[in-house]
């Protein structure tokens, strides 16, 4: 799943800072150009659609994605890990810093490689991408993509289906294949000191002859306080992928994290790329 997060105005940001709690910021929002966000960065089109950011719930955390490859008998034959550092402020700005992959048995395999950093300023509707650390002066460049100055924000968060999940069975016809997804609520539990709501899903695909062609099992534990998934697992016939959020601190990150550091040039790109997010089971 891909999505791009943008938004929020000064008045709404001020209200959220008073402690109204985590929620998506919906509706129309207008960004005001400034010296740090010049008008030429913005496309001429207005009223573009954007996914509402989650404001009022700042945090710092780490997300670890663990991929375990399975053989034909369902036994593990290899594992890799990818850690991403994450920050979100009260206004809904967020930053991710992707660290090099970790391969068991080779702890220094990717030492020295730069981290890819993505910072989305939801107040000014702009997204920056750069790498750090870099050894060469000419490599110190950030790319900026900006949405229109006026955006219309919609809610793409899982809050509506995760706050009070219900059992559900959904059938889809995909040509000659029938896909059935069964969703089961798992109740609540405490993860990383936060209450989380759990849901398990099992998806099967049956062909026209009634033969099972594929199965996917998923489990997600979602935090209403953070509007984030704390633990997710997806299992198929050939791999198990887990995302786990740890090292959570619920404090306001440094504002400087959401803009390229001093010494970096900024190059404008014409189109806003979508941001990758973990798939929902």
Secondary structure, DSSP 4 states (H G I P E B T S, - for coil): -EE-EE---HHHHHHHHTT--SEE--EEEE----SSS-GGGS-S---EEEEEPEES--EEEEEEEEEEEE-TTS-EEEEEEEEEEEEE-TTS-EEEEEPPPEETTBTTTTTTPPEEEEEEETTTTEEEEEEES-SSGGG-EEEEEE--SEEEEE--STHHHHTT---EEEEEEETTEEEEEEEEEEEEEEETTEEEEEEEEEEEEE-TTS-EEEEEEEEEEEETTTTEEEEEEEE-SSEEEEEEEEEEE-SPPPGGGGSPPTT-EEEE-SSPPPEE-PPP-
